[in-house]
Amino acid sequence: MVTWWAVGEYYNVTAKENNWPPVYFDDSNGYTKYYCTVVGFFDQPYGKWPGNADSTLVVMEYEYYLEYFAKGLDPAQPAEFITWLESNPDVLDSFADVIMYTLPNPRWKWYLPSDFQDIQDTITTKTNKIIEEFGFYQLRTCMSLI
């Protein structure tokens, strides 16, 4: 979960360099209301998160999350912060702690070989290439099907 205090601190570095007003989050303004449409509910984890995940878990794509956050932000925050958020749509990527990767479509073809070792080798090779692309970041893979 991204904490807005962390995003605010990230913005404040840029704000200081540009002589913009800093942003402050505390217990009174560190939250935002979201007005969005729920398109569905998961009745089980489907391998996307741990089976014992909290029943209040909410999943939202980053593509839309920042847009909704900015709309519900405390109006007392500096306008520069909103502008900065809008001009840095990928800022949340810096705070991600889980990256979900799905094999390219059609996914069922990855599991067609009759030899399980072939399946495991092919998929492990693919995921290792992804990990390698991230460089020196500490990553841990979890492949529950393999």
C-alpha positions in Angstrom: 0.0 0.0 0.0 1.3 3.4 -0.9 1.4 5.9 1.9 0.8 9.4 0.9 3.3 10.6 3.4 5.9 8.8 1.3 4.7 10.3 -2.0 4.6 13.7 -0.3 8.2 13.4 0.8 9.1 12.4 -2.7 7.4 15.5 -4.0 9.0 17.7 -1.4 12.5 16.9 -2.8 11.4 18.3 -6.1 9.5 21.2 -4.5 12.6 22.3 -2.6 14.7 22.2 -5.8 12.0 24.4 -7.6 11.1 26.7 -4.7 7.5 25.3 -4.6 5.6 25.1 -1.3 6.0 21.7 0.5 3.1 19.3 1.0 2.3 18.0 4.5 0.3 14.9 5.4 -0.7 14.1 8.9 -3.5 12.1 10.6 -6.0 14.8 9.7 -5.2 15.1 6.0 -3.3 12.0 5.0 -6.3 10.3 3.6 -8.5 10.9 0.6 -12.0 9.9 -0.4 -12.4 7.9 -3.6 -15.6 8.2 -5.7 -15.3 5.3 -8.2 -17.3 2.5 -9.6 -16.7 -1.0 -8.3 -16.8 -3.3 -11.3 -16.7 -6.6 -9.5 -15.8 -8.7 -6.5 -13.4 -11.6 -6.1 -14.8 -14.6 -4.3 -11.4 -16.2 -4.1 -7.7 -15.1 -4.5 -7.2 -16.8 -7.9 -3.4 -16.8 -7.2 -3.3 -12.9 -7.3 -2.8 -12.5 -3.5 -2.4 -14.7 -0.5 -5.4 -16.8 0.3 -5.5 -15.4 3.8 -5.7 -11.8 2.6 -7.9 -9.4 4.5 -11.5 -9.5 3.4 -11.4 -5.7 3.0 -8.6 -5.8 0.4 -9.2 -3.4 -2.5 -7.5 -3.8 -5.8 -7.2 -0.8 -8.1 -5.0 -0.4 -11.2 -2.3 2.2 -10.9 -3.5 3.6 -14.2 -6.6 5.0 -12.4 -5.5 5.2 -8.8 -3.5 8.5 -9.0 -6.3 10.2 -10.9 -8.8 9.4 -8.2 -6.4 10.3 -5.5 -5.7 13.8 -6.9 -9.5 14.5 -7.2 -10.1 13.7 -3.6 -7.0 15.4 -2.2 -7.4 17.9 0.7 -7.8 21.3 -1.1 -5.5 22.9 1.4 -2.5 21.1 -0.3 -0.5 23.3 -2.7 -1.7 23.4 -6.3 1.9 22.6 -7.4 1.4 19.2 -5.7 -1.6 18.4 -7.9 0.2 19.6 -11.0 3.3 17.5 -10.0 1.1 14.4 -9.6 -0.6 15.0 -13.0 2.7 15.4 -14.7 4.3 12.4 -13.1 1.7 9.6 -13.7 4.3 6.9 -13.1 5.4 8.2 -9.6 3.6 5.3 -7.9 5.9 2.8 -9.6 8.6 4.1 -7.3 6.6 2.8 -4.3 5.4 -0.5 -5.6 6.2 -3.5 -3.3 4.4 -6.1 -5.4 4.6 -6.5 -9.2 2.2 -9.0 -10.7 3.2 -10.5 -14.0 0.9 -12.7 -16.1 2.3 -14.8 -18.9 1.5 -13.6 -22.4 -1.7 -14.8 -24.1 -2.7 -17.4 -24.8 -1.5 -18.5 -21.3 -2.8 -22.0 -21.7 -0.1 -22.7 -24.3 2.6 -22.3 -21.7 1.2 -25.3 -19.9 0.6 -27.6 -22.9 3.8 -29.7 -22.9 3.3 -33.1 -21.4 6.6 -33.0 -19.5 6.3 -30.9 -16.4 10.0 -30.2 -16.4 9.7 -28.5 -19.8 6.9 -26.3 -18.5 8.9 -25.4 -15.4 12.1 -24.7 -17.3 10.3 -22.5 -19.9 8.4 -20.4 -17.3 11.3 -20.1 -14.9 13.5 -18.9 -17.8 10.9 -16.3 -18.7 10.6 -15.0 -15.1 14.4 -15.0 -14.6 14.7 -12.7 -17.6 12.2 -10.3 -16.0 14.0 -10.3 -12.7 17.3 -9.7 -14.5 15.8 -6.6 -16.2 15.1 -5.1 -12.8 18.8 -5.0 -12.1 19.9 -4.8 -8.4 16.5 -4.4 -6.8 15.7 -7.1 -4.3 13.0 -9.2 -5.9 11.4 -12.5 -4.9 9.3 -14.5 -7.3 6.3 -16.6 -6.3 5.0 -19.0 -8.9 2.3 -20.9 -7.1 1.4 -23.0 -10.2 5.0 -24.1 -10.7 
